Amino acid sequence: MTTRVGIIGATGAVGQRLIQLLDPHPEFEVAALTASEDSTGSTYEEAAKWRISAPIPERVADMEVGETSPEAIPDDVSLVFSSLPSSVGAAVEPAFCEAGYIVSSNSSNGRADEDVPLTIPEVNADHIDLIEVQRDRRGWDGALVKNPNCSTITMVPPLAALEEAFGLERVTVSTLQAVSGAGYSGVTSMEIIDNAIPHIGGEEAKMETESRKLLGTFDGAEVEWLDARVDASCNRIPTLDGHLENVWTDTVAEATPDAAAEAMGSYPGLDLHSSPDRLVHVFEDPKRPQPRLDRDRENGMAIAAGGLQPTEGGIQFNCLAHNTLRGAAGASLLNGELLLENGYL
Ligand SMILES: NC(=O)c1ccc[n+]([C@@H]2O[C@H](COP(=O)([O-])OP(=O)(O)OC[C@H]3O[C@@H](n4cnc5c(N)ncnc54)[C@H](OP(=O)(O)O)[C@@H]3O)[C@@H](O)[C@H]2O)c1
């Protein structure tokens, strides 16, 4: 039997990817879609400016888009994926949790809260049990679970491998981020064609805090964040999908490029439906990974790494992930699969 799920913010860039990934899915069935009041009452096909090359799944095309409130979600739905702008998520997600729904959310609101699990299942699945602390504190029957920002997801699996093998003291990252990361109305063509923008509002701070929470240790009551300094500089470039990042690390124990490549390439995956067979694909060719060539590996769910070089205190590398798949829709879907596996649904 499949679990019936809803998608709130279903018509945007991430919502569309969720629809794509859920068509079909062996464990989940889409039962409700919501968006802004501009879309309410229209069919999904009318409301969504569909930008994916595969057609809108037939079953979803004719579904009516509802209002974004718990009352619009059928009672037999237990899991709601949220791809709302964070200001809207902050206002409405708690109401869904209070009404008993488990919300697996892409929005940045609440990611740093101490009782909100922020998870990449392959990296810190155990943090999901922070739900118990959250329910005790907030009195919710439902729960709020977050996946990190797309640029953070790209670098954290390779960093987790380095942390486990050598320990991390310091991380510095500079990103080259695709336009789809800003959502459909985020960056105009006049701003980005023949251009690059050396700042993405709020993104640097998210990379610096979320990575330390993800790589932290959960003791059953709270997450102790990784004690390492992280500095980020974020750049928007005119690629469509796929965030490429240049990362410099200082490690506690000495690391060689070969040992670091071995640690990344052998970092264990999970057996969830949407997890890739191999989480981190490591290239020897220093010109890889590249967004156009490598973002779709393993249905867009694998992380690609390359360009490993020694530095004075550690290792330098490049990494890449598909920002709307691994970095957003696929990330919250994986969290949904983890919730199911761990008996929360
Ligand atoms: N794009 C990425 O790579 C990425 C990666 C990680 C995380 N995220 C996060 O995921 C979330 C969604 O991003 P996106 O790129 O998909 O944004 P988007 O393309 O702008 O889509 C936003 C969605 O929210 C709906 N919405 C907007 N205002 C609303 C309101 N007041 N009430 C109810 N629904 C409302 C929109 O409905 P209408 O169509 O009716 O306007 C649309 O369905 C954001 O929080 C973003 O930061 C995005």
The ligand as a Gaussian input file, in Angstrom:
#p B3LYP/6-31G(d) Opt

LIG

0 1
 N       15.358000      26.043000      -6.762000
 C       16.276000      25.397000      -6.033000
 O       17.291000      24.884000      -6.548000
 C       16.103000      25.259000      -4.542000
 C       17.018000      24.473000      -3.873000
 C       16.880000      24.293000      -2.499000
 C       15.843000      24.913000      -1.837000
 N       14.958000      25.699000      -2.512000
 C       13.883000      26.310000      -1.744000
 O       12.648000      25.665000      -2.120000
 C       11.573000      26.585000      -2.064000
 C       10.883000      26.637000      -3.422000
 O       11.801000      27.124000      -4.394000
 P       11.398000      27.249000      -5.938000
 O       12.681000      27.510000      -6.623000
 O       10.564000      26.097000      -6.362000
 O       10.454000      28.588000      -5.909000
 P        9.387000      29.048000      -7.005000
 O        9.719000      28.507000      -8.332000
 O        9.272000      30.520000      -6.831000
 O        7.992000      28.358000      -6.495000
 C        7.318000      28.780000      -5.331000
 C        6.055000      27.969000      -5.079000
 O        5.395000      28.484000      -3.910000
 C        4.080000      28.954000      -4.263000
 N        3.764000      30.171000      -3.513000
 C        4.340000      31.394000      -3.633000
 N        3.756000      32.273000      -2.759000
 C        2.800000      31.583000      -2.100000
 C        1.850000      31.916000      -1.089000
 N        1.773000      33.158000      -0.580000
 N        1.013000      30.947000      -0.634000
 C        1.070000      29.699000      -1.148000
 N        1.938000      29.321000      -2.108000
 C        2.802000      30.247000      -2.577000
 C        4.141000      29.219000      -5.759000
 O        2.811000      29.154000      -6.289000
 P        2.356000      30.002000      -7.621000
 O        2.852000      29.249000      -8.814000
 O        0.874000      30.007000      -7.514000
 O        2.965000      31.365000      -7.469000
 C        5.029000      28.048000      -6.207000
 O        4.265000      26.873000      -6.239000
 C       12.186000      27.928000      -1.639000
 O       12.044000      28.081000      -0.245000
 C       13.640000      27.787000      -2.043000
 O       14.490000      28.606000      -1.278000
 C       15.060000      25.872000      -3.853000

